[in-house]
């Protein structure tokens, strides 16, 4: 083993040790999406298959609380389910594979830097930055898609570049397999296929001298990568067709036409271009998308911590201005990541702005970051010729990243633990309340069904609808109590006591918290209708 590879191994081991040292701070798998993947992992480990027993959205209203998973991609839950099946219900056990994957991400940045023809020191610096980037450290301690998606996307793109340059069929097959796994992690992994098409066009334009490949390599990539990805994704697509009647989430037919973030939780409404144009003026539609573009740009800078945004931007500008013989080859190595980033930016900010607002583009961006960080290393390599000064600057950046990573994890862990304590108190109080409908099961209507299920309470989310529809949904799914605050315009005035409603009455308080239980009369709901 060469010295740079030995040092890379040490960086990965160090990243693993850091995450293991931080693990005792973690009492919960992560709020919202990570929580859901943990819950789904438990269901898988217990032999229930891809099912959940609470309702968090209504794009395909289920017949009962326990129903087939209809929205989330499967791979993250499968990864979490493995250690849960081996070691039993345990947050620490579920996090172990994500910690390991997070510790492997530095190898992607090192490999990407070497494909950019950077020196060993600069490549190791890129690996160190990825090892300690606060967002990566934090997400390694969550049962979430972010870390797994970064591994799959990075591997697919790096193998694509290798396969094109060296005409290696195994690399192209591996790229396709990784692309398929990326899709099974997040549905926006499908954007890897249009990225491939644009990359191959760029390879033709730049020519053999820049790619180091051949026409045969490009044809192989065009055929092999989609085929391998399709083979990997086919079982899940077949499952969806059989269970849901659609190859992907039922929400796919409506999410492009949302006019509010909470349309995600609509019940029984249809969304189309007509409803979009009826709800918003052209100026409002355009302004929302411009705002999300600006917000996405700000987010991309913020997630790179303090120094890296400037260094990455500087590296890109230096590469644009470079006139050496390696410029085209470097751009080809970098182009798949940039093409994918551009495609995701357009898809989310223009076509899915409310998904971007909800954080989906942030996760998409973080999946590409290990391939972008080498630009920062390139900037330092080009602008600081003095070796000692360059190493000193690199050391300062690494130290700052480490300090900020620790602070981010500690702050997030404290916030999550406090929230968990509140919801645990809610669960304890709920268990003392009578079963209002005699079905033997306590069911709540809540804002956060993921966390309620984590503490053992089944629930359904508040629909983003009028009050009568909300109560009808509650009756349909056997809800016993409405847990407020609801964060729904139809019910907020009741919680703030600005209005009263004869159908909804106070049931119990939880002293010292914001939470209040309300009962409702299901007979009145049926009688009054929507």
Protein Blocks (a to p, Z undefined) as FASTA:
>chain_A
ZZklmmmmmmmmmmmmmmmmmmmmpcbebehjlmmmmmmmmmmmnonajadfbdfbfkbc
cfbfbdcdfkbcfklmmmmmmmmmmnopafklmmmmmmmmmmmmmmmmmmmmmmnopafk
lmmmmmmmmmmomklmmmmmcccfklmmmmmmmmmmmmmmmmmmnopaklmmmmmmmmmm
mmmmpmklmmmmmmmmmmmmmmmmnommlnopafklmmmmmmmmmmmmmmmmmmmmmmmm
mmnopabdfklmmmmmccbfklmmgghiacdfklmmmmpcfklmmmmmmmmmmmmmmmmm
mmnommlmmmmmmmmmmmmmpcbfklmmmmmmmmmmmmmmmmmmmmmmmmmmmlmmnomm
mmmmmmmmmmmmmmmmmmmmmmmmblklmmmmmmmmmmmmmmmmmmmmmmmmmmmmmmmm
mmmmmmmmmmmpccfkonopacdddfblmlmmmnopacdddddddfklmmmmmmmnopab
dcddekiaklmmmmnopaccfkbccfbdcehiabdcddddfklmmmnoZZ
